[in-house]
């Protein structure tokens, strides 16, 4: 996972923006030790030249009304046009990299995640390489961090029954609507006390859907409604919808760095958005 010489300077616009965003949010919200998070995203940034030049990886941040959190995702998509051997090597590095990052977070914050379930998910990723493996991290100064493992499904057929078995979830308790749903994403949140929650993202339309959260006891925790903006919206166009209040410092930062907003969500009467 070590970055090759020259990559940080030549091809790392996304990495530099992610570092700058972490420093900005940490400063505004008085989150200590931003270097810890910068070290984490450096480990996540995969150093394959083809991956960087073809924009198959990216960082993404999100903001929830009234919450001062660092919430970031590292997105990485395998190129399905590449030879299978190359994809397998990249996926292997991705899996090892995520496992090492989770170990690092455990050590830095003195927490314990459910490694048994994590290992099962990483093995699932290796056996099902059509579903790109994504990583998320959430942290604020009041609570210990949580990590998130996502699989990008993009409405493909997904072995939901098998996946539920991996995470000790009773498939039979799911509402029948999920049995025929197409999914945008399937994910698991890992909490610092070794508990976890299953997340299903059923599609309503190609760019609209739900997020249903389930506890490890199989109960529904909450529901989110989300909308995706293909190609992204700038701040001016985002203002035209029922958008959340964007802090002035963040609004200026997004505009200055020519970033765009790609998702708008509502959950528990709170609005949020994802930007990169």
Wavefront OBJ file of the C-alpha trace (Angstrom):
o trace
v 0.000 0.000 0.000
v 3.026 2.298 0.020
v 2.648 5.150 -2.453
v 5.088 5.129 -5.316
v 7.530 7.977 -5.569
v 6.061 10.927 -7.440
v 2.406 9.994 -7.078
v 1.669 12.408 -4.279
v 2.924 15.279 -6.422
v 1.754 14.200 -9.867
v -1.615 12.498 -9.623
v -3.017 13.135 -6.155
v -5.499 15.990 -6.591
v -8.195 13.930 -4.899
v -5.859 12.981 -2.079
v -4.752 16.572 -1.549
v -8.349 17.789 -1.504
v -9.214 15.128 1.041
v -6.315 16.225 3.256
v -7.372 19.858 2.962
v -10.976 18.956 3.803
v -9.920 17.036 6.916
v -7.784 19.955 8.068
v -10.638 22.402 7.459
v -13.268 20.356 9.322
v -10.896 19.529 12.173
v -10.062 23.195 12.641
v -13.657 24.398 12.493
v -15.003 21.714 14.803
v -11.977 21.469 17.131
v -11.375 17.809 16.319
v -7.880 16.961 17.590
v -5.092 15.123 15.784
v -6.117 15.532 12.139
v -2.815 13.867 11.209
v -4.339 10.555 12.301
v -7.043 10.854 9.644
v -4.590 12.091 7.033
v -2.463 9.012 7.683
v -5.524 6.829 7.219
v -6.500 8.305 3.860
v -2.907 8.041 2.628
v -3.036 4.313 3.362
v -6.336 4.039 1.512
v -5.117 5.828 -1.595
v -4.161 3.071 -4.002
v -1.032 3.760 -6.004
v -1.871 2.047 -9.301
v -1.253 4.447 -12.162
v -4.207 3.080 -14.144
v -6.547 3.551 -11.190
v -5.531 7.165 -10.671
v -5.547 8.189 -14.319
v -8.929 6.615 -15.009
v -10.612 8.195 -11.973
v -11.582 4.802 -10.567
v -10.973 6.046 -7.032
v -12.112 9.129 -5.190
v -12.736 10.538 -1.746
v -16.133 11.811 -0.679
v -17.269 13.722 2.415
v -20.711 14.247 3.873
v -22.331 16.828 6.133
v -25.397 16.350 8.377
v -27.322 19.332 9.717
v -26.327 20.124 13.298
v -23.579 17.490 13.515
v -19.858 18.266 13.635
v -18.409 15.033 12.312
v -15.721 13.919 9.949
v -17.596 11.565 7.623
v -15.570 10.337 4.675
v -15.753 7.570 2.124
v -12.973 6.215 -0.036
v -14.479 4.968 -3.285
v -12.637 2.532 -5.510
v -14.010 0.840 -8.615
v -12.348 -2.008 -10.439
v -12.059 -1.600 -14.197
v -14.114 -4.449 -15.638
v -12.262 -4.073 -18.956
v -8.939 -5.054 -17.401
v -7.617 -8.592 -17.409
v -8.944 -10.739 -14.602
v -5.463 -11.307 -13.145
v -4.855 -7.555 -12.825
v -8.244 -6.993 -11.215
v -7.579 -9.793 -8.756
v -4.269 -8.213 -7.727
v -5.873 -4.805 -7.265
v -8.716 -6.298 -5.268
v -6.234 -8.183 -3.079
v -4.397 -4.929 -2.324
v -7.714 -3.209 -1.626
v -8.760 -5.898 0.852
v -5.388 -5.951 2.626
v -5.332 -2.143 2.729
v -8.759 -1.902 4.356
v -7.865 -4.544 6.943
v -4.652 -2.702 7.848
v -6.522 0.612 8.122
v -9.102 -0.920 10.465
v -6.246 -2.289 12.603
v -4.716 1.181 12.668
v -7.986 2.800 13.770
v -8.384 0.206 16.545
v -4.883 0.942 17.787
v -5.119 4.740 17.564
v -8.496 5.054 19.271
v -8.318 2.007 21.576
v -11.471 0.451 20.157
v -12.464 -3.031 19.068
v -14.434 -3.822 15.924
v -16.034 -7.154 15.060
v -13.140 -8.647 13.083
v -14.932 -11.942 12.548
v -17.674 -10.270 10.509
v -15.158 -7.952 8.807
v -13.086 -10.910 7.593
v -16.214 -12.578 6.200
v -17.074 -9.412 4.260
v -13.566 -9.091 2.849
v -13.665 -12.731 1.745
v -17.064 -12.044 0.153
v -15.470 -9.135 -1.731
v -12.752 -11.385 -3.109
v -15.280 -13.988 -4.236
v -17.686 -11.426 -5.733
v -15.472 -8.954 -7.546
v -18.354 -7.515 -9.594
v -19.396 -5.585 -6.468
v -16.827 -2.851 -5.823
v -15.606 -2.636 -2.228
v -15.881 0.792 -0.558
v -14.662 2.067 2.819
v -16.129 4.699 5.136
v -15.083 6.360 8.407
v -17.128 8.501 10.791
v -15.787 10.395 13.816
v -16.565 13.243 16.157
v -15.001 14.211 19.479
v -17.928 12.916 21.578
v -17.828 9.257 20.525
v -15.401 6.630 19.294
v -15.093 6.160 15.523
v -17.087 3.742 13.437
v -16.018 2.174 10.157
v -18.210 1.208 7.231
v -17.868 -1.402 4.520
v -19.937 -0.890 1.368
v -20.564 -2.987 -1.718
v -21.625 -1.089 -4.837
v -24.364 -3.219 -6.418
v -25.741 -0.843 -9.069
v -28.973 -2.854 -9.517
v -27.151 -6.099 -10.376
v -28.386 -9.406 -9.030
v -27.131 -9.744 -5.471
v -26.986 -12.891 -3.248
v -28.854 -11.248 -0.374
v -29.697 -14.485 1.447
v -26.034 -15.537 1.452
v -24.909 -12.058 2.549
v -27.387 -12.037 5.448
v -26.027 -15.382 6.578
v -22.484 -13.938 6.633
v -23.497 -11.161 9.005
v -25.677 -13.390 11.193
v -28.847 -11.683 10.025
v -32.087 -13.644 9.814
v -33.004 -13.339 6.152
v -36.515 -14.628 6.842
v -37.323 -11.547 8.957
v -36.908 -9.190 5.987
v -40.038 -7.629 4.585
v -41.030 -9.307 1.322
v -40.405 -6.061 -0.566
v -36.659 -6.539 -0.107
v -36.756 -9.979 -1.660
v -37.591 -8.526 -5.068
v -35.753 -5.196 -4.724
v -32.834 -4.045 -6.789
v -30.118 -2.485 -4.651
v -27.784 0.417 -5.213
v -25.609 -0.576 -2.257
v -25.395 -3.061 0.587
v -23.274 -2.178 3.604
v -22.333 -2.910 7.209
v -21.482 -0.334 9.890
v -18.979 -1.459 12.531
v -19.223 0.143 15.979
v -16.372 0.396 18.515
v -18.012 -2.049 20.939
v -17.911 -4.917 18.406
v -21.577 -4.521 17.453
v -22.606 -3.796 13.861
v -25.602 -2.983 11.702
v -26.697 -4.109 8.258
v -27.691 -1.427 5.733
v -29.728 -2.034 2.577
v -30.151 0.611 -0.140
v -33.150 -0.453 -2.264
v -33.706 1.578 -5.428
v -36.959 3.415 -6.092
v -35.704 4.739 -9.439
v -32.222 4.802 -11.014
v -31.223 7.846 -8.929
v -33.568 7.669 -5.920
v -33.757 5.191 -3.110
v -33.976 4.313 0.553
v -31.475 3.322 3.203
v -32.814 0.833 5.749
v -30.659 0.245 8.838
v -30.956 -2.984 10.809
v -29.355 -3.830 14.130
v -27.444 -7.054 14.739
v -30.632 -8.161 16.529
v -32.478 -7.900 13.178
v -34.619 -4.885 14.113
v -35.045 -1.837 11.867
v -33.203 1.136 13.379
v -34.044 3.894 10.924
v -34.872 4.805 7.336
v -33.191 7.359 5.084
v -34.427 8.759 1.777
v -31.715 9.691 -0.714
v -31.373 11.217 -4.158
v -28.344 11.051 -6.432
v -27.321 13.875 -8.784
v -25.573 12.385 -11.786
v -22.591 14.581 -12.595
v -23.091 16.542 -9.380
v -24.649 19.919 -8.543
v -22.792 23.106 -7.763
v -23.849 25.077 -4.684
v -25.968 27.538 -6.695
v -28.095 24.787 -8.232
v -28.234 22.895 -4.941
v -29.859 25.960 -3.373
v -32.835 25.513 -5.701
v -33.932 22.300 -3.994
v -34.993 21.779 -0.385
v -31.386 21.801 0.744
v -29.956 21.748 4.285
v -28.310 24.822 5.734
v -24.684 24.755 4.614
v -22.286 26.461 7.046
v -20.747 29.520 5.432
v -17.186 28.204 5.788
v -18.115 24.941 4.048
v -20.125 26.660 1.335
v -17.162 28.905 0.487
v -14.794 25.925 0.540
v -16.933 23.870 -1.857
v -17.253 26.799 -4.273
v -13.568 27.768 -4.108
v -12.411 24.215 -4.800
v -14.980 23.652 -7.560
v -16.482 20.684 -5.761
v -19.986 19.378 -6.374
v -22.779 17.793 -4.375
v -23.691 14.264 -5.457
v -26.266 13.079 -2.906
v -29.013 14.691 -0.865
v -30.567 12.719 2.014
v -33.219 13.024 4.705
v -33.244 10.909 7.870
v -34.974 11.514 11.214
v -35.962 15.022 10.056
v -32.309 15.873 9.388
v -30.946 16.719 5.961
v -27.514 15.856 4.682
v -25.457 15.914 1.511
v -22.350 14.294 0.072
v -19.732 16.316 -1.767
v -16.473 15.868 -3.587
l 1 2 3 4 5 6 7 8 9 10 11 12 13 14 15 16 17 18 19 20 21 22 23 24 25 26 27 28 29 30 31 32 33 34 35 36 37 38 39 40 41 42 43 44 45 46 47 48 49 50 51 52 53 54 55 56 57 58 59 60 61 62 63 64 65 66 67 68 69 70 71 72 73 74 75 76 77 78 79 80 81 82 83 84 85 86 87 88 89 90 91 92 93 94 95 96 97 98 99 100 101 102 103 104 105 106 107 108 109 110 111 112 113 114 115 116 117 118 119 120 121 122 123 124 125 126 127 128 129 130 131 132 133 134 135 136 137 138 139 140 141 142 143 144 145 146 147 148 149 150 151 152 153 154 155 156 157 158 159 160 161 162 163 164 165 166 167 168 169 170 171 172 173 174 175 176 177 178 179 180 181 182 183 184 185 186 187 188 189 190 191 192 193 194 195 196 197 198 199 200 201 202 203 204 205 206 207 208 209 210 211 212 213 214 215 216 217 218 219 220 221 222 223 224 225 226 227 228 229 230 231 232 233 234 235 236 237 238 239 240 241 242 243 244 245 246 247 248 249 250 251 252 253 254 255 256 257 258 259 260 261 262 263 264 265 266 267 268 269 270 271 272 273 274 275 276
